[in-house]
Amino acid sequence: MKQVKQLFLMIAGSISLGLGILGIILPLLPTTPLLLLAAACYVRSSEKLYHWLITNKYFGSYIRNYRDGKGIPLKAKVTGVIVLWLAMGYSIVFIIPLPAVQILLAAIGSYFTWFILKQKTLQKEQ
């Protein structure tokens, strides 16, 4: 069972990493949260993949900055909140017909918005 869990986490981490890489190019995909998710999956499944990810010259800094308490770039915070509310808003208005579930989704979206915005904002080095 442990091997199945590790395999699942490696696959989930790789999908998240792929989407995070696309987020570097596409402005609507939030890079930092996806890379953090990939790191969380890898740290629980493969030490080799986790080490590769955090030492990668292109996107390892996103993870190291967050892990070291330096924060998340402002662009990542703004993009994350916008994408979150586009998805939640679409689901609430067009997909979910039950008012109780709509309220629940709005509450979940509000919590994650608060969580993202309360994170420290990465200050550019001068």
Number of C-alpha atoms within 10 A of each C-alpha: 6 8 9 9 12 16 15 14 20 23 16 17 26 19 15 21 24 15 18 23 19 15 20 16 10 12 13 15 20 25 28 26 22 22 26 22 19 27 26 17 24 24 18 14 21 16 11 10 18 21 14 14 22 19 14 13 9 11 18 18 15 22 25 16 14 19 13 8 13 15 17 22 19 15 14 23 21 16 18 23 19 16 15 16 18 12 11 19 16 11 15 20 10 9 11 13 11 10 10 10 12 18 12 13 17 17 12 13 18 16 12 16 18 12 11 18 16 10 15 15 18 17 11 7 4 3
